Amino acid sequence: MDLEFAGKVIALTGASRGVGLAIAERLAAEGAAVAIAARSAQELADAHAVIEGHGGRCLAYACDLAVPGEAAAFVASVVEIFGRLDGLVCNGTMATKGGADREAWQAELALNVGHAVEAVEAAGPLLHASSAVLLVAGAERKGEPWPAAGVRGALAEAARHFSDAFAAQDIRVNQLLSGGQAFADTAAFLLSARSADIKGTTLPPR
């Protein structure tokens, strides 16, 4: 299925490995130029090599998404370099040091929710009609620390909020829970114009 990504630019946070990288690889295979942001320069270099090694076009951007302003700076840099922005993926499955003490859960929310909200707010004026934003969160699992559920719930509310806020601009915002064999395919579909009728929704793993 041609999802018509040729010539388009998609920015992805937390995309140097794991689910973020899987989505980036899928989008690059469809013809999109991808910009990936993460903290580890080495992991970014490895991801960049994988994507471009398969014929994709990739920008690797090293930053600490837990620091206020970094996510917005990433989005601005993508537009400055590529001249356009057609979609945004915010990966809310990035791990902090774990646990449920105050410091840990505050860090978890600041990283996974805070950076996503900042990136979406920065991207809103730069996206165009038929663009899409995808907020990725971890699917529910038995015994998970409660902050993971907090991130998932907060991003679901953010998806609904921004879907309403961007409705007049025809920009779609959805949440996708990670997992399943078709996860990256589902993410690509939600970022494509073929999902025009899906807005403000949380989709389970597939």
N, C-alpha and C positions, 0 to 999 in steps of 0.2 A: 504494500500500500504506500503510495506516494503521499507523504504528509506535507509536501510543498514547503520545505524548509530551506531550499536552495536560496542563497543570498541573504538569509536572515541571520540575526545575531541574538544569541541567548546568553544571559549572564547567570552564573550559578555560584552560590556560596557553599562553603563546606564541601567542595567537589574534588578534592585531591585523592580521595579513596572512597571505598564503600558505596553507599547508595547514590551519593552525589556524583561520583565518577561514573557510575553505571549509566545515569541519565545523560551525562555529558557525552559519553561514548556513543550512546544511541542517537542523540541529536546530531553529532558530528557525522555519523554514518548516513544520516538522512540529508546531509548537505549543509547544515547550519554551521556558522562560525560560533565557537563557544568560548566564553571567558570564564575561567574558573578561579575562585578565590579561596584561600585557606591560609593557615598560619605556617605550616612547615614548608620551607623552601625546597627541601629535598623531595618530599612527597609531591609537591607541585611539579617539579622538574620531571619526576618519573611519570606522572599523569600526562603531562604535556608530551612527553616522548611517545607514550602509548597512543594518544589520540592522533598526533601528527604522523606517527609510524603507520597508521592505517589510512592515511590520506586525508585526515581532517585538518581543520584550521583551528588553532587554539591559542588563546592568550592566558598565561599563568600570572596571577596577581597575588603576591604575598602580603598578608595583613593579619592583624589580630581582630577578629570580628567581635570579640568581647569588649573592645575599646570603643566607646561612643564616637561616631564620626567616621569610623573605618569602612563600614558597609556603604554609607552614602558616598564616600570618596571612591570606592570601587565602582559603583554604578556610574558615577560621573566620568571616571577614567575610561570605562567601556565605550561610552558615547563619544568621548573625545578621540579615541583611537579608531573606532569603527565607523563613526558618523551616524549611528543609529542603534536602536534597541527594540527588539521585537518580542522579547519575553524574559521573564525572571524566575529563577528557581531558588528558593531559600530553604536550605537543608536544616531542619530543626532536630536532627538526630545526633548532633555532635556531643560527645561525652565530655564531662568535666571530670573532677576527681572522684565522683560518686558519693554515695551516702545521702542521708537526709538531714544532716545538721544544718543550722541556719546558713552558715557560710556556703555550704555546698549547694543547697537549693536556690539560694540567691544567685550564685554563679551560673547554675543551670538555666534559670529563667532569663538572666541577663544575656547569656550567649545565644540560646536557641530561640527565644521570643524577641528579646530586645533588638538583636541584629536584623531579624526578619522584618519587624515593623519599620525600622529605620530604612532598610533597603527598599521596601515597598513605597514608603512615603517619598523617597528620593526618585524612584523610578516612575511614579505616577505621571508627572508632567512630561516625561521623556518618551513614554510609550504612546502608541497610536491606536486607532480603532482596529479591532480584531486581535490586539495583542493579548497575552495571557500571563498571569502570575500563578505560580504553583508553590504552595507551602507544604513542605514534607515533614512529617512527624513519624515517630516510631509507633508501630502497631502495639496494641495492648498485649502484654505477656504476663504470665503468672509470676507473682513475686517481684514485680518490678518496683523500684523505688518510687514513692509517690510523686516526686518532682517530674518524672517522665509523663505521668498522667496530667500533671499541671501544664506541661509544655503542650501536650496534645490538645487539651481543652482550650488553652489560650490561643493556639494557632487556628483552631476551628472557628473561634469567635472572630479572630482577625480576618479570616477568609470571608466570613459573612459581612463583616463591617466594610472591608475594602471593596467587596463585590458591589455593595450598595453605593459606596462613595464614588466608584469609578463607572457606574452603570451608564451615565450620560455620555461617557467617553467610549463606550463599548469595549471596555477592558475587562476580561474575565479573571476572577480570582477563585481558586479552589484549594482545598487541602487534600493531599494524598498520603495515606498511611503506608509505610514501607513494608516490603515483604512480598512473597509470591513470585512465581517464575516469570510472570508477564509484567513485573513492576516497571521496568524501564520503558517497555512498550506503552504501558498505560500513561506514564508520565509524558512521553512524546505526544501521544494522542491528545492529552489534555492541553498541551501547549500549542496544538495545531488548530487551524481554522475549522477542522472537522468537528470540534467539540463546542461549537458556537452556542449551543443551547444549555451547556452545563456551567452553572454559575453559583458561587457561594456555597458549594457543596463539599462535604468530606467523603472521600471514596476509600473503601477498605482495601486491604491487600488483594492482589489478583495474580 
